[in-house]
């Protein structure tokens, strides 16, 4: 499991969010819009920062991301993902 050292990574799911989003041929803007439909407001820029692990993710955002990407929450934490 990747370690978080001195703020290098602010979340553990960013790389998998990006993999699942791209596998679904979804843009960051579309992901942001789908989150908004669930009442979770994450702008496109914040999606980018989540994906590059430079922004933290709340538990509510984590759950909403799993719903929009149609994966289990645990899948977002897996080191290797077969999409």
PDB file of N, CA, C and O in Angstrom, chain B, residues numbered from 101:
ATOM      1  N   UNK B 101       0.849  -1.177   0.000  1.00  0.00           N
ATOM      2  CA  UNK B 101       0.000   0.000   0.000  1.00  0.00           C
ATOM      3  C   UNK B 101       0.891   1.234   0.000  1.00  0.00           C
ATOM      4  O   UNK B 101       1.894   1.284   0.712  1.00  0.00           O
ATOM      5  N   UNK B 102       0.528   2.211  -0.785  1.00  0.00           N
ATOM      6  CA  UNK B 102       1.300   3.449  -0.846  1.00  0.00           C
ATOM      7  C   UNK B 102       1.251   4.177   0.489  1.00  0.00           C
ATOM      8  O   UNK B 102       0.231   4.177   1.179  1.00  0.00           O
ATOM      9  N   UNK B 103       2.363   4.790   0.837  1.00  0.00           N
ATOM     10  CA  UNK B 103       2.439   5.544   2.084  1.00  0.00           C
ATOM     11  C   UNK B 103       2.236   7.023   1.801  1.00  0.00           C
ATOM     12  O   UNK B 103       2.602   7.527   0.740  1.00  0.00           O
ATOM     13  N   UNK B 104       1.650   7.701   2.766  1.00  0.00           N
ATOM     14  CA  UNK B 104       1.479   9.147   2.668  1.00  0.00           C
ATOM     15  C   UNK B 104       2.596   9.773   3.487  1.00  0.00           C
ATOM     16  O   UNK B 104       2.643   9.606   4.706  1.00  0.00           O
ATOM     17  N   UNK B 105       3.490  10.487   2.830  1.00  0.00           N
ATOM     18  CA  UNK B 105       4.652  11.050   3.499  1.00  0.00           C
ATOM     19  C   UNK B 105       4.669  12.557   3.291  1.00  0.00           C
ATOM     20  O   UNK B 105       4.721  13.038   2.160  1.00  0.00           O
ATOM     21  N   UNK B 106       4.624  13.296   4.396  1.00  0.00           N
ATOM     22  CA  UNK B 106       4.770  14.751   4.352  1.00  0.00           C
ATOM     23  C   UNK B 106       3.923  15.409   3.265  1.00  0.00           C
ATOM     24  O   UNK B 106       4.404  16.295   2.558  1.00  0.00           O
ATOM     25  N   UNK B 107       2.688  14.991   3.129  1.00  0.00           N
ATOM     26  CA  UNK B 107       1.780  15.642   2.202  1.00  0.00           C
ATOM     27  C   UNK B 107       1.995  15.323   0.738  1.00  0.00           C
ATOM     28  O   UNK B 107       1.395  15.968  -0.121  1.00  0.00           O
ATOM     29  N   UNK B 108       2.838  14.339   0.425  1.00  0.00           N
ATOM     30  CA  UNK B 108       3.027  13.986  -0.981  1.00  0.00           C
ATOM     31  C   UNK B 108       1.711  13.536  -1.604  1.00  0.00           C
ATOM     32  O   UNK B 108       1.366  13.945  -2.713  1.00  0.00           O
ATOM     33  N   UNK B 109       0.984  12.694  -0.885  1.00  0.00           N
ATOM     34  CA  UNK B 109      -0.320  12.219  -1.356  1.00  0.00           C
ATOM     35  C   UNK B 109      -1.357  12.597  -0.312  1.00  0.00           C
ATOM     36  O   UNK B 109      -1.185  12.329   0.877  1.00  0.00           O
ATOM     37  N   UNK B 110      -2.431  13.221  -0.766  1.00  0.00           N
ATOM     38  CA  UNK B 110      -3.474  13.630   0.172  1.00  0.00           C
ATOM     39  C   UNK B 110      -4.671  12.687   0.156  1.00  0.00           C
ATOM     40  O   UNK B 110      -5.596  12.845   0.953  1.00  0.00           O
ATOM     41  N   UNK B 111      -4.659  11.712  -0.742  1.00  0.00           N
ATOM     42  CA  UNK B 111      -5.688  10.669  -0.725  1.00  0.00           C
ATOM     43  C   UNK B 111      -5.097   9.391  -1.299  1.00  0.00           C
ATOM     44  O   UNK B 111      -4.029   9.401  -1.911  1.00  0.00           O
ATOM     45  N   UNK B 112      -5.807   8.298  -1.091  1.00  0.00           N
ATOM     46  CA  UNK B 112      -5.324   6.987  -1.531  1.00  0.00           C
ATOM     47  C   UNK B 112      -6.082   6.456  -2.746  1.00  0.00           C
ATOM     48  O   UNK B 112      -5.785   5.361  -3.225  1.00  0.00           O
ATOM     49  N   UNK B 113      -7.049   7.209  -3.247  1.00  0.00           N
ATOM     50  CA  UNK B 113      -7.929   6.672  -4.285  1.00  0.00           C
ATOM     51  C   UNK B 113      -7.789   7.341  -5.641  1.00  0.00           C
ATOM     52  O   UNK B 113      -8.360   6.864  -6.622  1.00  0.00           O
ATOM     53  N   UNK B 114      -7.050   8.426  -5.716  1.00  0.00           N
ATOM     54  CA  UNK B 114      -7.012   9.240  -6.929  1.00  0.00           C
ATOM     55  C   UNK B 114      -6.675   8.488  -8.194  1.00  0.00           C
ATOM     56  O   UNK B 114      -7.333   8.656  -9.220  1.00  0.00           O
ATOM     57  N   UNK B 115      -5.650   7.657  -8.124  1.00  0.00           N
ATOM     58  CA  UNK B 115      -5.233   6.933  -9.324  1.00  0.00           C
ATOM     59  C   UNK B 115      -6.330   5.989  -9.804  1.00  0.00           C
ATOM     60  O   UNK B 115      -6.534   5.839 -11.008  1.00  0.00           O
ATOM     61  N   UNK B 116      -7.035   5.355  -8.874  1.00  0.00           N
ATOM     62  CA  UNK B 116      -8.113   4.443  -9.266  1.00  0.00           C
ATOM     63  C   UNK B 116      -9.335   5.195  -9.760  1.00  0.00           C
ATOM     64  O   UNK B 116     -10.017   4.726 -10.671  1.00  0.00           O
ATOM     65  N   UNK B 117      -9.628   6.353  -9.178  1.00  0.00           N
ATOM     66  CA  UNK B 117     -10.730   7.173  -9.690  1.00  0.00           C
ATOM     67  C   UNK B 117     -10.468   7.481 -11.161  1.00  0.00           C
ATOM     68  O   UNK B 117     -11.360   7.350 -12.000  1.00  0.00           O
ATOM     69  N   UNK B 118      -9.253   7.885 -11.462  1.00  0.00           N
ATOM     70  CA  UNK B 118      -8.896   8.214 -12.848  1.00  0.00           C
ATOM     71  C   UNK B 118      -9.022   6.994 -13.760  1.00  0.00           C
ATOM     72  O   UNK B 118      -9.565   7.100 -14.859  1.00  0.00           O
ATOM     73  N   UNK B 119      -8.525   5.837 -13.314  1.00  0.00           N
ATOM     74  CA  UNK B 119      -8.609   4.616 -14.125  1.00  0.00           C
ATOM     75  C   UNK B 119     -10.057   4.237 -14.417  1.00  0.00           C
ATOM     76  O   UNK B 119     -10.411   3.953 -15.561  1.00  0.00           O
ATOM     77  N   UNK B 120     -10.891   4.234 -13.381  1.00  0.00           N
ATOM     78  CA  UNK B 120     -12.298   3.865 -13.581  1.00  0.00           C
ATOM     79  C   UNK B 120     -13.024   4.893 -14.446  1.00  0.00           C
ATOM     80  O   UNK B 120     -13.838   4.526 -15.293  1.00  0.00           O
ATOM     81  N   UNK B 121     -12.735   6.171 -14.238  1.00  0.00           N
ATOM     82  CA  UNK B 121     -13.382   7.223 -15.038  1.00  0.00           C
ATOM     83  C   UNK B 121     -13.022   7.052 -16.507  1.00  0.00           C
ATOM     84  O   UNK B 121     -13.897   7.092 -17.372  1.00  0.00           O
ATOM     85  N   UNK B 122     -11.744   6.864 -16.788  1.00  0.00           N
ATOM     86  CA  UNK B 122     -11.310   6.713 -18.183  1.00  0.00           C
ATOM     87  C   UNK B 122     -11.855   5.432 -18.806  1.00  0.00           C
ATOM     88  O   UNK B 122     -12.198   5.415 -19.988  1.00  0.00           O
ATOM     89  N   UNK B 123     -11.937   4.366 -18.023  1.00  0.00           N
ATOM     90  CA  UNK B 123     -12.478   3.103 -18.532  1.00  0.00           C
ATOM     91  C   UNK B 123     -13.938   3.265 -18.949  1.00  0.00           C
ATOM     92  O   UNK B 123     -14.430   2.549 -19.821  1.00  0.00           O
ATOM     93  N   UNK B 124     -14.614   4.209 -18.319  1.00  0.00           N
ATOM     94  CA  UNK B 124     -16.015   4.469 -18.648  1.00  0.00           C
ATOM     95  C   UNK B 124     -16.163   5.591 -19.664  1.00  0.00           C
ATOM     96  O   UNK B 124     -17.268   6.060 -19.935  1.00  0.00           O
ATOM     97  N   UNK B 125     -15.026   6.017 -20.227  1.00  0.00           N
ATOM     98  CA  UNK B 125     -14.999   7.070 -21.242  1.00  0.00           C
ATOM     99  C   UNK B 125     -15.742   8.319 -20.760  1.00  0.00           C
ATOM    100  O   UNK B 125     -16.534   8.914 -21.491  1.00  0.00           O
ATOM    101  N   UNK B 126     -15.467   8.693 -19.527  1.00  0.00           N
ATOM    102  CA  UNK B 126     -16.130   9.817 -18.878  1.00  0.00           C
ATOM    103  C   UNK B 126     -15.104  10.933 -18.673  1.00  0.00           C
ATOM    104  O   UNK B 126     -14.002  10.682 -18.184  1.00  0.00           O
ATOM    105  N   UNK B 127     -15.456  12.140 -19.038  1.00  0.00           N
ATOM    106  CA  UNK B 127     -14.562  13.270 -18.789  1.00  0.00           C
ATOM    107  C   UNK B 127     -14.657  13.687 -17.324  1.00  0.00           C
ATOM    108  O   UNK B 127     -15.587  13.302 -16.615  1.00  0.00           O
ATOM    109  N   UNK B 128     -13.689  14.472 -16.886  1.00  0.00           N
ATOM    110  CA  UNK B 128     -13.736  14.996 -15.523  1.00  0.00           C
ATOM    111  C   UNK B 128     -14.977  15.867 -15.338  1.00  0.00           C
ATOM    112  O   UNK B 128     -15.589  15.860 -14.269  1.00  0.00           O
ATOM    113  N   UNK B 129     -15.346  16.609 -16.368  1.00  0.00           N
ATOM    114  CA  UNK B 129     -16.527  17.477 -16.297  1.00  0.00           C
ATOM    115  C   UNK B 129     -17.792  16.644 -16.113  1.00  0.00           C
ATOM    116  O   UNK B 129     -18.645  16.982 -15.292  1.00  0.00           O
ATOM    117  N   UNK B 130     -17.914  15.570 -16.865  1.00  0.00           N
ATOM    118  CA  UNK B 130     -19.090  14.701 -16.748  1.00  0.00           C
ATOM    119  C   UNK B 130     -19.131  14.055 -15.366  1.00  0.00           C
ATOM    120  O   UNK B 130     -20.200  13.960 -14.762  1.00  0.00           O
ATOM    121  N   UNK B 131     -17.985  13.611 -14.860  1.00  0.00           N
ATOM    122  CA  UNK B 131     -17.942  13.045 -13.513  1.00  0.00           C
ATOM    123  C   UNK B 131     -18.419  14.079 -12.499  1.00  0.00           C
ATOM    124  O   UNK B 131     -19.210  13.764 -11.610  1.00  0.00           O
ATOM    125  N   UNK B 132     -17.943  15.298 -12.631  1.00  0.00           N
ATOM    126  CA  UNK B 132     -18.365  16.379 -11.744  1.00  0.00           C
ATOM    127  C   UNK B 132     -19.875  16.595 -11.815  1.00  0.00           C
ATOM    128  O   UNK B 132     -20.527  16.765 -10.785  1.00  0.00           O
ATOM    129  N   UNK B 133     -20.427  16.588 -13.016  1.00  0.00           N
ATOM    130  CA  UNK B 133     -21.868  16.791 -13.201  1.00  0.00           C
ATOM    131  C   UNK B 133     -22.678  15.648 -12.595  1.00  0.00           C
ATOM    132  O   UNK B 133     -23.727  15.884 -11.997  1.00  0.00           O
ATOM    133  N   UNK B 134     -22.202  14.416 -12.744  1.00  0.00           N
ATOM    134  CA  UNK B 134     -22.914  13.269 -12.173  1.00  0.00           C
ATOM    135  C   UNK B 134     -22.869  13.301 -10.647  1.00  0.00           C
ATOM    136  O   UNK B 134     -23.840  12.925  -9.990  1.00  0.00           O
ATOM    137  N   UNK B 135     -21.753  13.745 -10.084  1.00  0.00           N
ATOM    138  CA  UNK B 135     -21.672  13.901  -8.628  1.00  0.00           C
ATOM    139  C   UNK B 135     -22.674  14.955  -8.162  1.00  0.00           C
ATOM    140  O   UNK B 135     -23.331  14.792  -7.134  1.00  0.00           O
ATOM    141  N   UNK B 136     -22.780  16.032  -8.929  1.00  0.00           N
ATOM    142  CA  UNK B 136     -23.712  17.106  -8.580  1.00  0.00           C
ATOM    143  C   UNK B 136     -25.154  16.604  -8.558  1.00  0.00           C
ATOM    144  O   UNK B 136     -25.948  17.038  -7.723  1.00  0.00           O
ATOM    145  N   UNK B 137     -25.497  15.697  -9.469  1.00  0.00           N
ATOM    146  CA  UNK B 137     -26.847  15.129  -9.479  1.00  0.00           C
ATOM    147  C   UNK B 137     -27.148  14.375  -8.188  1.00  0.00           C
ATOM    148  O   UNK B 137     -28.309  14.226  -7.808  1.00  0.00           O
ATOM    149  N   UNK B 138     -26.100  13.899  -7.516  1.00  0.00           N
ATOM    150  CA  UNK B 138     -26.258  13.214  -6.228  1.00  0.00           C
ATOM    151  C   UNK B 138     -26.187  14.194  -5.059  1.00  0.00           C
ATOM    152  O   UNK B 138     -26.271  13.795  -3.897  1.00  0.00           O
ATOM    153  N   UNK B 139     -26.032  15.482  -5.378  1.00  0.00           N
ATOM    154  CA  UNK B 139     -25.954  16.490  -4.328  1.00  0.00           C
ATOM    155  C   UNK B 139     -24.562  16.668  -3.758  1.00  0.00           C
ATOM    156  O   UNK B 139     -24.396  17.248  -2.685  1.00  0.00           O
ATOM    157  N   UNK B 140     -23.557  16.171  -4.471  1.00  0.00           N
ATOM    158  CA  UNK B 140     -22.166  16.288  -4.031  1.00  0.00           C
ATOM    159  C   UNK B 140     -21.463  17.211  -5.024  1.00  0.00           C
ATOM    160  O   UNK B 140     -21.293  16.873  -6.195  1.00  0.00           O
ATOM    161  N   UNK B 141     -21.065  18.370  -4.538  1.00  0.00           N
ATOM    162  CA  UNK B 141     -20.523  19.402  -5.415  1.00  0.00           C
ATOM    163  C   UNK B 141     -18.998  19.354  -5.431  1.00  0.00           C
ATOM    164  O   UNK B 141     -18.333  19.801  -4.497  1.00  0.00           O
ATOM    165  N   UNK B 142     -18.465  18.801  -6.515  1.00  0.00           N
ATOM    166  CA  UNK B 142     -17.023  18.697  -6.738  1.00  0.00           C
ATOM    167  C   UNK B 142     -16.789  19.229  -8.151  1.00  0.00           C
ATOM    168  O   UNK B 142     -17.176  18.588  -9.128  1.00  0.00           O
ATOM    169  N   UNK B 143     -16.159  20.397  -8.261  1.00  0.00           N
ATOM    170  CA  UNK B 143     -15.941  20.986  -9.581  1.00  0.00           C
ATOM    171  C   UNK B 143     -14.921  20.169 -10.374  1.00  0.00           C
ATOM    172  O   UNK B 143     -14.232  19.317  -9.814  1.00  0.00           O
ATOM    173  N   UNK B 144     -14.829  20.430 -11.672  1.00  0.00           N
ATOM    174  CA  UNK B 144     -13.910  19.690 -12.530  1.00  0.00           C
ATOM    175  C   UNK B 144     -12.474  19.820 -12.040  1.00  0.00           C
ATOM    176  O   UNK B 144     -11.721  18.847 -12.067  1.00  0.00           O
ATOM    177  N   UNK B 145     -12.090  21.001 -11.598  1.00  0.00           N
ATOM    178  CA  UNK B 145     -10.739  21.201 -11.079  1.00  0.00           C
ATOM    179  C   UNK B 145     -10.466  20.356  -9.847  1.00  0.00           C
ATOM    180  O   UNK B 145      -9.359  19.849  -9.666  1.00  0.00           O
ATOM    181  N   UNK B 146     -11.476  20.206  -9.003  1.00  0.00           N
ATOM    182  CA  UNK B 146     -11.318  19.365  -7.812  1.00  0.00           C
ATOM    183  C   UNK B 146     -11.213  17.896  -8.191  1.00  0.00           C
ATOM    184  O   UNK B 146     -10.480  17.142  -7.552  1.00  0.00           O
ATOM    185  N   UNK B 147     -11.941  17.481  -9.229  1.00  0.00           N
ATOM    186  CA  UNK B 147     -11.802  16.101  -9.718  1.00  0.00           C
ATOM    187  C   UNK B 147     -10.354  15.873 -10.145  1.00  0.00           C
ATOM    188  O   UNK B 147      -9.767  14.837  -9.832  1.00  0.00           O
ATOM    189  N   UNK B 148      -9.784  16.837 -10.856  1.00  0.00           N
ATOM    190  CA  UNK B 148      -8.391  16.730 -11.286  1.00  0.00           C
ATOM    191  C   UNK B 148      -7.454  16.607 -10.089  1.00  0.00           C
ATOM    192  O   UNK B 148      -6.533  15.790 -10.102  1.00  0.00           O
ATOM    193  N   UNK B 149      -7.683  17.404  -9.067  1.00  0.00           N
ATOM    194  CA  UNK B 149      -6.825  17.363  -7.877  1.00  0.00           C
ATOM    195  C   UNK B 149      -7.012  16.061  -7.095  1.00  0.00           C
ATOM    196  O   UNK B 149      -6.060  15.547  -6.508  1.00  0.00           O
ATOM    197  N   UNK B 150      -8.239  15.529  -7.087  1.00  0.00           N
ATOM    198  CA  UNK B 150      -8.454  14.219  -6.454  1.00  0.00           C
ATOM    199  C   UNK B 150      -7.639  13.170  -7.200  1.00  0.00           C
ATOM    200  O   UNK B 150      -6.951  12.354  -6.589  1.00  0.00           O
ATOM    201  N   UNK B 151      -7.724  13.201  -8.534  1.00  0.00           N
ATOM    202  CA  UNK B 151      -7.034  12.198  -9.348  1.00  0.00           C
ATOM    203  C   UNK B 151      -5.514  12.281  -9.227  1.00  0.00           C
ATOM    204  O   UNK B 151      -4.834  11.259  -9.325  1.00  0.00           O
ATOM    205  N   UNK B 152      -4.975  13.469  -9.019  1.00  0.00           N
ATOM    206  CA  UNK B 152      -3.512  13.552  -8.856  1.00  0.00           C
ATOM    207  C   UNK B 152      -3.101  13.541  -7.384  1.00  0.00           C
ATOM    208  O   UNK B 152      -1.958  13.839  -7.037  1.00  0.00           O
ATOM    209  N   UNK B 153      -4.066  13.189  -6.527  1.00  0.00           N
ATOM    210  CA  UNK B 153      -3.827  12.977  -5.087  1.00  0.00           C
ATOM    211  C   UNK B 153      -3.370  14.231  -4.355  1.00  0.00           C
ATOM    212  O   UNK B 153      -2.699  14.138  -3.327  1.00  0.00           O
ATOM    213  N   UNK B 154      -3.726  15.402  -4.874  1.00  0.00           N
ATOM    214  CA  UNK B 154      -3.338  16.641  -4.208  1.00  0.00           C
ATOM    215  C   UNK B 154      -4.504  17.275  -3.450  1.00  0.00           C
ATOM    216  O   UNK B 154      -4.406  18.414  -2.996  1.00  0.00           O
ATOM    217  N   UNK B 155      -5.612  16.532  -3.315  1.00  0.00           N
ATOM    218  CA  UNK B 155      -6.787  17.002  -2.576  1.00  0.00           C
ATOM    219  C   UNK B 155      -7.337  15.845  -1.763  1.00  0.00           C
ATOM    220  O   UNK B 155      -7.357  14.701  -2.217  1.00  0.00           O
ATOM    221  N   UNK B 156      -7.784  16.159  -0.555  1.00  0.00           N
ATOM    222  CA  UNK B 156      -8.415  15.128   0.262  1.00  0.00           C
ATOM    223  C   UNK B 156      -9.812  14.824  -0.270  1.00  0.00           C
ATOM    224  O   UNK B 156     -10.376  15.592  -1.050  1.00  0.00           O
ATOM    225  N   UNK B 157     -10.356  13.700   0.163  1.00  0.00           N
ATOM    226  CA  UNK B 157     -11.689  13.264  -0.248  1.00  0.00           C
ATOM    227  C   UNK B 157     -12.494  12.982   1.014  1.00  0.00           C
ATOM    228  O   UNK B 157     -12.042  12.248   1.893  1.00  0.00           O
ATOM    229  N   UNK B 158     -13.690  13.566   1.104  1.00  0.00           N
ATOM    230  CA  UNK B 158     -14.542  13.299   2.259  1.00  0.00           C
ATOM    231  C   UNK B 158     -15.212  11.940   2.102  1.00  0.00           C
ATOM    232  O   UNK B 158     -15.238  11.368   1.011  1.00  0.00           O
ATOM    233  N   UNK B 159     -15.749  11.436   3.195  1.00  0.00           N
ATOM    234  CA  UNK B 159     -16.447  10.154   3.123  1.00  0.00           C
ATOM    235  C   UNK B 159     -17.664  10.242   2.208  1.00  0.00           C
ATOM    236  O   UNK B 159     -17.982   9.282   1.507  1.00  0.00           O
ATOM    237  N   UNK B 160     -18.335  11.365   2.209  1.00  0.00           N
ATOM    238  CA  UNK B 160     -19.504  11.553   1.337  1.00  0.00           C
ATOM    239  C   UNK B 160     -19.068  11.539  -0.126  1.00  0.00           C
ATOM    240  O   UNK B 160     -19.722  10.917  -0.963  1.00  0.00           O
ATOM    241  N   UNK B 161     -17.970  12.221  -0.437  1.00  0.00           N
ATOM    242  CA  UNK B 161     -17.451  12.224  -1.804  1.00  0.00           C
ATOM    243  C   UNK B 161     -17.009  10.827  -2.218  1.00  0.00           C
ATOM    244  O   UNK B 161     -17.243  10.409  -3.352  1.00  0.00           O
ATOM    245  N   UNK B 162     -16.379  10.111  -1.312  1.00  0.00           N
ATOM    246  CA  UNK B 162     -15.926   8.745  -1.582  1.00  0.00           C
ATOM    247  C   UNK B 162     -17.102   7.860  -1.974  1.00  0.00           C
ATOM    248  O   UNK B 162     -17.042   7.138  -2.969  1.00  0.00           O
ATOM    249  N   UNK B 163     -18.162   7.918  -1.192  1.00  0.00           N
ATOM    250  CA  UNK B 163     -19.344   7.110  -1.484  1.00  0.00           C
ATOM    251  C   UNK B 163     -19.956   7.515  -2.830  1.00  0.00           C
ATOM    252  O   UNK B 163     -20.308   6.656  -3.639  1.00  0.00           O
ATOM    253  N   UNK B 164     -20.079   8.819  -3.065  1.00  0.00           N
ATOM    254  CA  UNK B 164     -20.666   9.295  -4.319  1.00  0.00           C
ATOM    255  C   UNK B 164     -19.809   8.889  -5.519  1.00  0.00           C
ATOM    256  O   UNK B 164     -20.342   8.494  -6.556  1.00  0.00           O
ATOM    257  N   UNK B 165     -18.501   8.984  -5.384  1.00  0.00           N
ATOM    258  CA  UNK B 165     -17.617   8.549  -6.470  1.00  0.00           C
ATOM    259  C   UNK B 165     -17.839   7.074  -6.787  1.00  0.00           C
ATOM    260  O   UNK B 165     -17.881   6.690  -7.955  1.00  0.00           O
ATOM    261  N   UNK B 166     -17.980   6.254  -5.761  1.00  0.00           N
ATOM    262  CA  UNK B 166     -18.204   4.825  -5.999  1.00  0.00           C
ATOM    263  C   UNK B 166     -19.531   4.604  -6.718  1.00  0.00           C
ATOM    264  O   UNK B 166     -19.634   3.727  -7.576  1.00  0.00           O
ATOM    265  N   UNK B 167     -20.544   5.393  -6.373  1.00  0.00           N
ATOM    266  CA  UNK B 167     -21.849   5.254  -7.022  1.00  0.00           C
ATOM    267  C   UNK B 167     -21.781   5.666  -8.489  1.00  0.00           C
ATOM    268  O   UNK B 167     -22.272   4.949  -9.361  1.00  0.00           O
ATOM    269  N   UNK B 168     -21.176   6.814  -8.759  1.00  0.00           N
ATOM    270  CA  UNK B 168     -21.092   7.316 -10.131  1.00  0.00           C
ATOM    271  C   UNK B 168     -20.231   6.397 -11.003  1.00  0.00           C
ATOM    272  O   UNK B 168     -20.547   6.169 -12.171  1.00  0.00           O
ATOM    273  N   UNK B 169     -19.155   5.877 -10.438  1.00  0.00           N
ATOM    274  CA  UNK B 169     -18.260   5.005 -11.205  1.00  0.00           C
ATOM    275  C   UNK B 169     -18.717   3.549 -11.204  1.00  0.00           C
ATOM    276  O   UNK B 169     -18.114   2.698 -11.858  1.00  0.00           O
ATOM    277  N   UNK B 170     -19.795   3.272 -10.457  1.00  0.00           N
ATOM    278  CA  UNK B 170     -20.384   1.935 -10.398  1.00  0.00           C
ATOM    279  C   UNK B 170     -19.377   0.885  -9.916  1.00  0.00           C
ATOM    280  O   UNK B 170     -19.220  -0.175 -10.522  1.00  0.00           O
ATOM    281  N   UNK B 171     -18.700   1.211  -8.810  1.00  0.00           N
ATOM    282  CA  UNK B 171     -17.760   0.289  -8.177  1.00  0.00           C
ATOM    283  C   UNK B 171     -18.018   0.294  -6.676  1.00  0.00           C
ATOM    284  O   UNK B 171     -18.683   1.189  -6.154  1.00  0.00           O
ATOM    285  N   UNK B 172     -17.493  -0.703  -5.995  1.00  0.00           N
ATOM    286  CA  UNK B 172     -17.553  -0.732  -4.537  1.00  0.00           C
ATOM    287  C   UNK B 172     -16.525   0.257  -3.993  1.00  0.00           C
ATOM    288  O   UNK B 172     -15.496   0.500  -4.624  1.00  0.00           O
ATOM    289  N   UNK B 173     -16.803   0.822  -2.832  1.00  0.00           N
ATOM    290  CA  UNK B 173     -15.853   1.740  -2.203  1.00  0.00           C
ATOM    291  C   UNK B 173     -14.483   1.078  -2.084  1.00  0.00           C
ATOM    292  O   UNK B 173     -13.464   1.710  -2.360  1.00  0.00           O
ATOM    293  N   UNK B 174     -14.453  -0.188  -1.677  1.00  0.00           N
ATOM    294  CA  UNK B 174     -13.176  -0.895  -1.524  1.00  0.00           C
ATOM    295  C   UNK B 174     -12.379  -0.953  -2.820  1.00  0.00           C
ATOM    296  O   UNK B 174     -11.148  -0.951  -2.794  1.00  0.00           O
ATOM    297  N   UNK B 175     -13.075  -1.005  -3.957  1.00  0.00           N
ATOM    298  CA  UNK B 175     -12.375  -1.055  -5.241  1.00  0.00           C
ATOM    299  C   UNK B 175     -11.524   0.193  -5.466  1.00  0.00           C
ATOM    300  O   UNK B 175     -10.490   0.132  -6.131  1.00  0.00           O
ATOM    301  N   UNK B 176     -11.955   1.313  -4.915  1.00  0.00           N
ATOM    302  CA  UNK B 176     -11.208   2.557  -5.095  1.00  0.00           C
ATOM    303  C   UNK B 176      -9.887   2.547  -4.325  1.00  0.00           C
ATOM    304  O   UNK B 176      -8.993   3.344  -4.611  1.00  0.00           O
ATOM    305  N   UNK B 177      -9.764   1.647  -3.352  1.00  0.00           N
ATOM    306  CA  UNK B 177      -8.553   1.564  -2.542  1.00  0.00           C
ATOM    307  C   UNK B 177      -7.573   0.497  -3.022  1.00  0.00           C
ATOM    308  O   UNK B 177      -6.451   0.432  -2.520  1.00  0.00           O
ATOM    309  N   UNK B 178      -7.960  -0.320  -3.958  1.00  0.00           N
ATOM    310  CA  UNK B 178      -7.094  -1.416  -4.405  1.00  0.00           C
ATOM    311  C   UNK B 178      -5.868  -0.866  -5.124  1.00  0.00           C
ATOM    312  O   UNK B 178      -5.953   0.086  -5.899  1.00  0.00           O
ATOM    313  N   UNK B 179      -4.710  -1.499  -4.841  1.00  0.00           N
ATOM    314  CA  UNK B 179      -3.467  -1.045  -5.474  1.00  0.00           C
ATOM    315  C   UNK B 179      -3.463  -1.319  -6.964  1.00  0.00           C
ATOM    316  O   UNK B 179      -3.088  -0.452  -7.753  1.00  0.00           O
ATOM    317  N   UNK B 180      -3.872  -2.498  -7.354  1.00  0.00           N
ATOM    318  CA  UNK B 180      -3.920  -2.847  -8.774  1.00  0.00           C
ATOM    319  C   UNK B 180      -5.375  -3.071  -9.141  1.00  0.00           C
ATOM    320  O   UNK B 180      -6.079  -3.844  -8.492  1.00  0.00           O
ATOM    321  N   UNK B 181      -5.818  -2.389 -10.186  1.00  0.00           N
ATOM    322  CA  UNK B 181      -7.199  -2.564 -10.607  1.00  0.00           C
ATOM    323  C   UNK B 181      -7.240  -3.056 -12.043  1.00  0.00           C
ATOM    324  O   UNK B 181      -6.555  -2.530 -12.920  1.00  0.00           O
ATOM    325  N   UNK B 182      -8.048  -4.061 -12.260  1.00  0.00           N
ATOM    326  CA  UNK B 182      -8.330  -4.516 -13.613  1.00  0.00           C
ATOM    327  C   UNK B 182      -9.664  -3.915 -13.991  1.00  0.00           C
ATOM    328  O   UNK B 182     -10.713  -4.345 -13.510  1.00  0.00           O
ATOM    329  N   UNK B 183      -9.617  -2.928 -14.846  1.00  0.00           N
ATOM    330  CA  UNK B 183     -10.835  -2.205 -15.207  1.00  0.00           C
ATOM    331  C   UNK B 183     -11.452  -2.835 -16.416  1.00  0.00           C
ATOM    332  O   UNK B 183     -12.492  -2.376 -16.888  1.00  0.00           O
TER     333      UNK B 183
END
